[in-house]
Amino acid sequence: MVQTVPYEKRGIMAKLNYTDCITAMAKRQKFEGNTLSGVIPADGVYQVYSYRTLFYEEQNGVVTFHNIAKYSVTSSKHQNYIKKAFNLQ
């Protein structure tokens, strides 16, 4: 069972910095950064969004790396964080 990253204040999850986001992704944990987030919409499914765009999805061990096109500098950094967290090239 995947658990939420333990960065909660008064029942509301605090926004993580990018280093902590990478750690949460590597552990397949639910998290929220300023513009990067990881969600678990169903059992066996893990998704990472940059802003509100799906960039990464893992379903029962099958990985799909969405939106590999070039975007803004921030979104390109998000793509690299995802690659680092999941050891993708």
C-alpha positions in Angstrom: 0.0 0.0 0.0 1.4 3.4 -1.0 1.2 6.1 1.6 1.2 9.9 1.5 4.5 11.6 2.0 4.6 12.7 5.7 4.6 16.5 5.1 1.2 17.4 6.5 0.2 20.5 8.5 -3.2 20.6 10.1 -4.5 17.8 7.9 -3.5 19.6 4.7 -0.6 18.3 2.7 2.2 20.9 2.4 3.7 21.5 -1.0 7.0 19.7 -1.5 10.2 21.1 -3.0 11.5 19.5 -6.2 14.0 17.3 -4.3 11.2 15.9 -2.1 9.0 15.4 -5.2 11.7 13.3 -6.8 11.9 11.1 -3.7 8.1 10.8 -3.5 7.9 9.8 -7.2 10.6 7.2 -6.7 8.6 5.7 -3.9 5.3 6.0 -5.9 3.8 8.2 -3.2 1.0 10.8 -3.5 2.5 14.3 -3.4 1.9 17.9 -4.4 4.5 20.4 -5.3 3.9 23.9 -6.7 3.4 22.7 -10.2 4.2 19.0 -10.1 2.0 16.4 -8.5 1.7 12.6 -8.1 -1.6 10.9 -7.7 -2.9 7.4 -7.2 -6.3 7.4 -8.9 -6.8 3.6 -8.6 -5.1 0.5 -7.3 -2.0 -0.3 -9.3 -2.1 3.1 -11.0 0.4 6.0 -10.4 0.4 9.3 -12.4 2.6 12.4 -12.4 1.3 15.7 -13.7 3.2 18.8 -14.6 0.7 21.7 -14.1 -2.4 19.8 -15.2 -0.8 17.8 -18.0 -0.2 14.0 -17.5 3.5 13.4 -18.0 4.0 9.9 -16.5 1.7 6.9 -15.9 2.4 3.5 -14.4 -0.3 0.9 -14.4 0.4 -2.5 -13.0 4.1 -2.2 -13.9 3.5 -0.9 -17.4 5.1 2.6 -17.9 3.9 5.3 -20.3 5.9 8.5 -20.5 3.5 11.0 -21.9 4.2 14.4 -23.4 7.8 14.0 -24.4 7.6 17.1 -26.6 9.5 20.3 -25.6 7.6 22.7 -23.4 8.6 25.6 -21.2 11.8 25.5 -19.2 9.9 24.4 -16.1 8.0 21.6 -17.8 11.3 20.4 -19.4 12.8 20.3 -15.9 9.8 18.3 -14.7 10.4 15.8 -17.5 14.0 15.4 -16.3 12.9 15.0 -12.6 10.5 12.2 -13.7 13.3 10.6 -15.7 15.6 10.8 -12.6 13.0 9.5 -10.2 12.1 6.4 -12.4 15.6 5.8 -13.9 14.4 6.6 -17.4 16.6 7.7 -20.3 
